[in-house]
């Protein structure tokens, strides 16, 4: 089942005052949210289909993870773009055909982007990321953002990590407010948290 | 009782205040307009005492109250029973804390275990239970 799947037709875009559709996918690590988000992007059938990877690779564990994810989407028709910071200044251009508007952009994932911006320059990180989301929305029909649930382990961390957790929490609340569809993936099962009511 | 659970930084506090103001089962002798007009009496488990929580209209951070009581060697289960008996109309929030690695430290393990069981008790008693994800409310009971 593809909960939250929706066609981005011209008519529906007009109904929403020209706004694009924002899908937010959350879940714990290993919940299956990445696979779910990729399948969702494929099911929309819109091209170009952009995979916006935000994870910086530092070690073998990271390399392995990237390799696994690349294999998973190898056959799914994604153009991969790697961009770790300053997404608010990102201008999409398809490497395949030069188009400057994407059918769907899948951002994977917000917890990495937030960490990159936080450790690059903590001040203004939230505002830059909010601007980045707006910037991406203008350049595609459907935007899918994968984020992460890191808020329920009951652990008190060092002050810097605590501030990072607060930043991601604030970003997630902003995503939840603005999302047309918010889905939490649990054991590979999509649980709909919020679903935009269709207009008659 | 209304119970709101979810991870930290999810927006539970704001939601608890809204739920308190919008509630239908307001205490006897109190009109709904009266609730909407004034700020509710809030006890925050991180800074306020368990006694304050027994009187407050909104109790935040139940998990902190449980931890504080455990650190003092007192029974958080007795406190939860009292909260239910003496403050049955409260809106209560608690952080979910059981989704991490089981801690090596015995106290931390026991804290998660007892907090989880007390949350079950509070949820069992509550008429409405909500879970908050990315600031969005989902009614689960």
Interface residues (C-beta under 8 A of the other chain):
Chain A: X24 X26 X28 X147 X149 X150 X151 X152 X153 X154 X155 X165 X166 X168 X169 X170 X172 X173 X174 X175 X176 X177 X179 X182 X184 X193 X194
Chain B: X6 X7 X8 X9 X10 X11 X63 X95 X96 X97 X98 X99 X100 X101 X103 X108 X111 X112 X115 X133 X134 X135 X136 X138
